[in-house]
Amino acid sequence: MHPFIGCAVAEIGDENTGEISLYAYRIIYQLLDRQVFILAIAHKRQNLKNIPIVS
Protein backbone atom coordinates (compact mmCIF):
# COMPACT_ATOMS: atom_id res chain seq x y z
CA MET A 1 0.00 0.00 0.00
CA HIS A 2 1.28 3.44 -0.85
CA PRO A 3 0.97 5.67 2.25
CA PHE A 4 -0.16 8.77 0.33
CA ILE A 5 -3.12 7.01 -1.30
CA GLY A 6 -5.50 7.90 1.55
CA CYS A 7 -7.51 11.02 2.31
CA ALA A 8 -6.97 13.65 4.98
CA VAL A 9 -8.85 13.16 8.25
CA ALA A 10 -10.96 16.29 8.83
CA GLU A 11 -11.50 15.51 12.51
CA ILE A 12 -7.75 15.49 13.20
CA GLY A 13 -6.47 18.20 10.86
CA ASP A 14 -2.88 16.91 10.68
CA GLU A 15 -1.23 16.68 7.26
CA ASN A 16 0.68 13.56 8.31
CA THR A 17 -2.54 11.75 9.25
CA GLY A 18 -4.66 10.01 6.65
CA GLU A 19 -7.38 7.44 6.25
CA ILE A 20 -8.40 4.73 3.86
CA SER A 21 -11.79 3.08 3.64
CA LEU A 22 -12.19 -0.67 3.77
CA TYR A 23 -15.76 -1.91 3.55
CA ALA A 24 -17.60 -0.25 6.48
CA TYR A 25 -14.41 0.80 8.29
CA ARG A 26 -11.99 3.72 8.32
CA ILE A 27 -8.33 2.94 8.91
CA ILE A 28 -6.71 6.03 10.42
CA TYR A 29 -2.93 6.17 10.10
CA GLN A 30 -0.04 8.55 10.66
CA LEU A 31 3.18 8.91 8.67
CA LEU A 32 6.34 9.60 10.66
CA ASP A 33 9.84 9.34 9.19
CA ARG A 34 8.82 6.96 6.37
CA GLN A 35 6.95 4.70 8.80
CA VAL A 36 3.19 4.13 8.93
CA PHE A 37 1.47 3.88 12.32
CA ILE A 38 -2.14 2.68 12.57
CA LEU A 39 -3.93 4.98 15.02
CA ALA A 40 -7.45 3.54 14.83
CA ILE A 41 -9.80 1.27 12.96
CA ALA A 42 -13.32 2.64 13.32
CA HIS A 43 -16.71 1.96 11.81
CA LYS A 44 -17.70 4.68 9.33
CA ARG A 45 -20.80 5.58 11.34
CA GLN A 46 -18.82 6.03 14.54
CA ASN A 47 -17.94 9.57 15.59
CA LEU A 48 -14.14 9.90 15.85
CA LYS A 49 -14.52 12.45 18.63
CA ASN A 50 -15.54 9.55 20.89
CA ILE A 51 -12.29 7.64 20.13
CA PRO A 52 -9.09 8.72 21.91
CA ILE A 53 -6.58 9.04 19.05
CA VAL A 54 -3.12 10.20 20.03
CA SER A 55 -1.30 11.85 17.14
QUIZIJO-V504843 format. One record per residue. N is the residue number from 0. RES is the residue in one small letter. SS is DSSP state (H for helix, E for strand, - for the rest). NEAR is the number of other ideal C-beta (glycine too) atoms within 8 Angstrom. D_FIRST is the distance of its C-alpha to the first C-alpha in Angstrom with 1 decimal. Layout:
BEGIN
n res ss near d_first
N RES SS NEAR D_FIRST
N RES SS NEAR D_FIRST
END
This chain:
BEGIN
n res ss near d_first
0 m - 4 0.0
1 h - 4 3.8
2 p H 9 6.2
3 f H 5 8.8
4 i H 6 7.8
5 g - 9 9.7
6 c E 6 13.5
7 a E 7 16.1
8 v - 12 17.9
9 a - 5 21.5
10 e - 6 23.0
11 i - 10 21.8
12 g - 5 22.2
13 d - 8 20.2
14 e - 4 18.2
15 n - 8 15.9
16 t E 14 15.2
17 g E 14 12.9
18 e E 12 12.2
19 i E 11 10.4
20 s E 8 12.7
21 l E 5 12.8
22 y - 4 16.3
23 a - 5 18.8
24 y E 10 16.6
25 r E 12 15.1
26 i E 12 12.5
27 i E 16 13.8
28 y E 14 12.2
29 q E 12 13.7
30 l E 11 12.8
31 l E 6 15.7
32 d - 3 16.4
33 r - 3 12.9
34 q E 6 12.2
35 v E 7 10.3
36 f E 8 13.0
37 i E 8 13.0
38 l E 10 16.3
39 a E 10 17.0
40 i E 7 16.3
41 a E 10 19.0
42 h E 7 20.6
43 k - 8 20.5
44 r - 4 24.3
45 q - 8 24.5
46 n - 5 25.6
47 l H 13 23.4
48 k H 5 26.7
49 n H 5 27.7
50 i - 9 24.8
51 p - 3 25.3
52 i - 9 22.1
53 v - 4 22.7
54 s - 8 20.9
END
